[in-house]
Amino acid sequence: MRGFGWRDAGWPEPPTKEALDRVTGATPAALVSKDYHSLWLNSAALARANGDLQVPGGVVERDAQGEPTGVLREECAWRFRDNHAAPGDDESVDAMRRGLKLAAARGVTCVHDKDGWRGALGYWQRLRAETQLTLRVWQSVPHEQVDDLAALHIRSGFGDDHLRVGYLKAFMDGALGSQTALMLDGSGVEITTSAELEQIIRRGAAAGMPVAVHAIGDLANRNALDAFERTRDVWRGLRPRIEHAQCLAPEDLPRFAELGVAVSAQFSHAPSDRDLADRFWAGNTRGAYAFRSLIDSDAIVANGSDAPIEELDPWAGICAGILRTIDDRPAWRPEQALTLEQAVAATCVTPAWLSGDERRRGRLLPGFLADLVVLDRDPFAVEPAALREVEVVATMVGGRWVYGAPPWG
């Protein structure tokens, strides 16, 4: 049994295998957390590992007697999932077919897919062979496979207009919700050291591959920036990025612009995570989700969804960046709110630049690919409070309507 979406940070009692046993019985159960950085197992699932749970860069939570509680985090969670609870190829492709329909209905014309570790490139190829894809894919590859790419002389950009090999993916640390983000106060989990990332960047540059590295905590971001600074002579022109950059020390914030390392952020994370950030990063939130400060520093900022951690909904992300709230509460840290122009540019223009497509995608210009979204009203003509009411009417990719073809009522 597989499930998704639990978030224990606000629970009065931590999750345990015994609690899960009471509702699952002897059926092995593995539940992925909302941030995808933890796995909650029942006793039957734990038994499948036969005690082989611990790996570097991961956490096995244990009770007072030293026994596993049923919660694995980071590398431990990912290895168990891959070895014992991963969906099959056919199941994954079927889910992607459904996901494509949802993406088209929400105005998604291109994705930067981070699921290279799942073999997503092969899944996309299956779908590409079946029919024309309804969006474009800039595909990640796990950094461990860089030598395989180099041996085949496959560089970033290999593929066609709909599916291309894009970038190497790596992880510096964990996540806020799992309390595994690597922080300057000594907390968190280090998955990749700064020295190790330096070698990943150098090997990637030699193979013609930019690096996108996940970094949540302030120390993780500093370590990543340090590695990019030590290697900028080799990656210049490759357009690397730090994924999330959720918590930054004030002195590190201007370094993105100074180095030319892009921020691949998710505007929806700020209002979604506000309660956890105020709780776990108390006193450090001045540098948390600081999107306006980053843009004002001339950093390159792209906005994505991080789906399925947040909804695959570009317009919802734009609204989150402008309003800094997703409920009836006032804006959280409103000084970091963006203008509509800034949010749209970060969502439509900058991602195309990251994939080297700035001269053919991201703008409505003669000669550019006809990837566009039709909205039910002009968002620049409404008050900010009404932006959430804007809806997608139709989506076009490459001049072909993939959702809501006219005539419109």
N, C-alpha and C positions, 0 to 999 in steps of 0.2 A: 504494500500500500504506500503510495506516494502522495505528499501534500505540500502546500506552500503557503507562506504568508504570516507565520507567527512572529511575534515581536515581544520578547520577554522583559525588555528594559523597564517597563512600567508595572510589571506583575508583582503582587505582594509575595508570591512564592515562586521560586525558580522552577523551570520545567524539569521533570524527572522521568526516568523510564517507567517507574511504578505508576505514575499518573497516566501515562500513555497506555500501559498494559491494561488498565481498567476499562478502556474503551476499544482496544484493538485485539485483546486476547492474544492468541498464539500466532496471529498473522503478522509477519515482519512489517514494520512501519518505519518510514524515513520521511520526516517533514523538514523541508528547507525553510529557513527563516526569511523574512521579508527582504533583508539585505543580501541574501545569498551567501552569507559568510558563516552561517552556523547550520548544524544539522541536529535534529532531535530524533532520537531512536528509542524504540521500545526494546524490551529484553530479547525478543526473538530476533530482531535485526542486529543487536549487539553480538549475539551468539555467532552470527555469520562471520564476523571478523576474527573469531577465535583468539581474542586478546591482542591482535595485531592492530593497534589503533594509533599509536604515537608516531608522528613524523616531524622532522624539523619544520619550523614555521607554523606549527599548529598547536592547538590546545585540546586536551582531553579533560573535561571537568570531572572532578572526583568528589565523593562525599567524605565525611569524617573518617570513615574506615579505609579510604583509599580506593574505593570501588568506583568505576565510571558511573556518572549520574544518568548518562544517556545523551548528553549534549557534547557535540564536537564542534570545534571552531577552526576556521581558516583551513590550512593545508590538510589537517586531519579530517575535516568535514568533506573536503573535495575528493580526497583519495577514497574514502569510504563510498561516497556517492558514485564515483567512476567505477569502482570495483564491484559494487553490490546493488546499486539502486538507480543506475542510469537507464533512461528510456531507450528503447530500440530504435533503429534507423527508420523503420516504417512509421512508428508512432511519432517520431520527431518530424518527419516530413508532412504527415497528416496535420499535425499541429501548426506547422508553418503555412500550409494552405489556408487554414482558417485565419491565421494571423495576417496574411496578405490582404484578405478581404477587409479586416478591421483597419489595417494601415491605410488602405486606399480611402476608406470612409472618413478617416481623420486627417486626410491631407498629407500623408507621408509619401514623398517621391523618391527618397534615398535614405538608406541607413548605413551607418558605420557599425558593422556587426562585430561585437566583442567576443562572440562565442566560437572562436576558432578552435579552442580546446575540445569542443564537442564534435569536431569534424563538420562544422557548419558549411564549409566550402563545398564539400561533397553533397550535402543536402541541397544547397542552392543550385548546384550543377544538375541534380536530378530534376528540380523544378524548372530550370532553364531549358532542359531537353523536352519537357512535357509541353511547355507553352511559353510565350513571351512573358517575362517577369513584369509585374505591375509596379515595380520600384527598382531602383539601382542599389547595388550593394558594394560597399568598400570594406573588404573582408580582413579581419585580423588573423594573425597566425601566432601561436604560442612562441615566445622567444626561444624556447628549447629547440625549435625546428629550423632555426636560421641557417644551420649548416646544410640541411637538406635543400633549402631554397637556393643557397649559394652553389651547391653542386649541380643543380639544374639550371643555373643562370637565370632564375626567376627573380626579377626585381619588382619593386613597388610599381603598380600600374599595369601589371600583366593581366590580360583578360580582354573583355569586350565592353561595349557601352553599358551593359547591364550588370556585369559581374566581374570584379577585378580584385586581385590580391593587393592589399593596402599597406598594412603596418604590422609591427611586432607588438604583442601585448605582454606586459609584465606587471607584477604587484609588489609594492613596497611594504604595505601593511594591511590591517584589517579594516573594520568599519566602526562607525559611531554606535549603532544599535547593539552590536555584539561586544562593545567596549574593548575592541582590539585595535583601534586606531593608534598608531605609534605617536606618542606625545612627548614633548620636552620635559614633562614632569616624571618621565620614566615608565609610564603605563603603556599598555598596548603590546602588540605582537609585530615583530620585525620579520617580514617574509623575505625581503631582498635587502642586502646592505648597500650602502652607497658605492662601495668598491665593486660589488657584484654588478650593480646597474651600469657602472662605467664600462665594464667588459661587455655587457649586453649591447650597449649603445655602439661601442667600437665594432663589434661583430656585425651588428645590424647595418652600420654605415658602410662597412666593407662589402656587404651584400646588396647595398642600395635600398635598404629598408628603414623607414623612420620608426621610432619607438613611441608607443603610448603607454605610460606607466601609471597605474592606479596609486594614488597617494591621498589619504584622508587627513591624518594627523599633522600637527605642525612640524614635528621632527621628521616624519616621513617625507613631507614636502621639502624641507630643508635638505635632507639627504639626496633627494632626487635632483633638486636644483644644483647642488654641489657637483653631482655626477655630470650633469649637462654642461656645467661651467668648465669642468676639467676636460671635456671632450668636444667643445664647440668647434674646434678646428676640423673635426672629421664629419660632423653631421650638418654643417651649414648647407642650407638649401633643401634639406630633407623634411623640414616642418614637423619636428617632434612635438609631443604634447604631454601634459600631465592631466590625467583623468581625475576629475572631482575637485581637487585642491580645496577641500572643504574648510580646513582650519589652517590659517597662516599666521606665523609670527609677524608682527608689523614690519620688522626689518627685512623680511623675505618677500613681502608683497611686491615691491618695485622690481625685483630681480627677473620676473617673467618678461617684462618689457625690455629690460637691459640685455637679457640673453637671447630674446626672440623665441622663447619656449611658449607655446600656446597653452591656454587653459581650456580644457574640454569639460565644461561644467554642466550642471543640470539645475536650471532655475527653480524647478519644482521641489528640489530637495530642501531649500531654505524654509518655506512654510511647513513642509511635511515633517521636518526634523526639529522644529523650533523648541519643542518641549524637551526633547532628549539633549539638545545642545545646551539649553539653559541649565539642565541638571548635571550632565557629565562634564561640560566644559565651562562651568561657572567661573567667571573672571577672565575667560579666554575668548569670549564670543566677539570681541571687537574685530578680530581677524577671521571670523567664521562667515562663510558664504558671502564674501565681500565683493560681489560682482561689480557694483558701481565703482568701488575704489580701484579694482583691477582695470576696468575700461578707462577710467580717468587717468590711470598711469600709462596708458597707451599699450597695455597688454592685449594680445590677440585672444579674444574670448569667444568660444563656440558654445552654443546651447544644444543639449540633447535631452533624452528622456531617461536614460539608464533603464529602460524597460527590460524586465518586468518589475524592477524595484519600484519604479513609478509608472504611471500609465503611459502607453505609447500614444501621446496626444500632444503634438507640437503647439497647438493653440493654447492648451491648458498651461504648458510650460511658459509661453510668452506672457500669459496673464499672471502667472506666479512671479515672474521676474519684475513685473510692473507694480503689482498690488502687494506683494510680499505677505499674502495671506490666502488661505484656501477655505476659510470658514468665516464665521461672523465676527471674529476677533479683529482688533486693529492690526495694522501692518506690523510685522516683526522686524526690528531694526530698519525702519523706513528710510534712513539715510542711504541705504544700499539699494533702494528701488531704482529701476531703470526707466528710461523713456520708451515709448512704443517703437521709435526708430531704432534705438539701441537693441531692444529685444528681438525685433524682426531681423536686423542685420546679423545678430549672433546666431539666429536660428536658420536663416536662409543663405546668407552670403558667406560667412566664415567657414561653415562645414565644407562648402564647395572649394574654398581656398585650401583647406587642409588636405583634400584629396587631389590637389593640383588641377582643379576644374574651374578656376575663377574666370577663365576666358570663354567658357561655354555653358556654365550653369550658375544658378544663384541669383540671376537678374533677368528681367523681362527686356531683352535687347535683341535687335535684328541679328540673326545668325546664331543665337544661342539655342540650346536644346529647349524644346517647348515642354518644360516641366513646370506646372503651375497649379494653383489652387484657387477655386472660386469661393468667395465668402458671401454670406447673405446680406452684408452691408459693408460700408466702408469703415474699417476700424479707426481710421484717423479722424472720422467725423462724429464719433460718439464720446461720451464722457468715460473716464477710466472705470468707473463703477459698473458701466454697462458692457465692458469688454467680454465678460464671461458669457454674455448672451449671444455673442457672435457664433455662427455655425458654419461648418463646411458644407457647401452645396455640391461641389464637383471637384474632381481631381484628374489632371491630365499628366501623362508621362510620355515624353518623346512624341508629342502631337497626337497621342491616342487617349481617349477618355477611358479611365480605369474605374471611375466611380461617378455616378450621377450625370450621365451624358444628357445634354440638352435635347429638346426644349425644356425650359424650366417654367414651372407655374408661378 
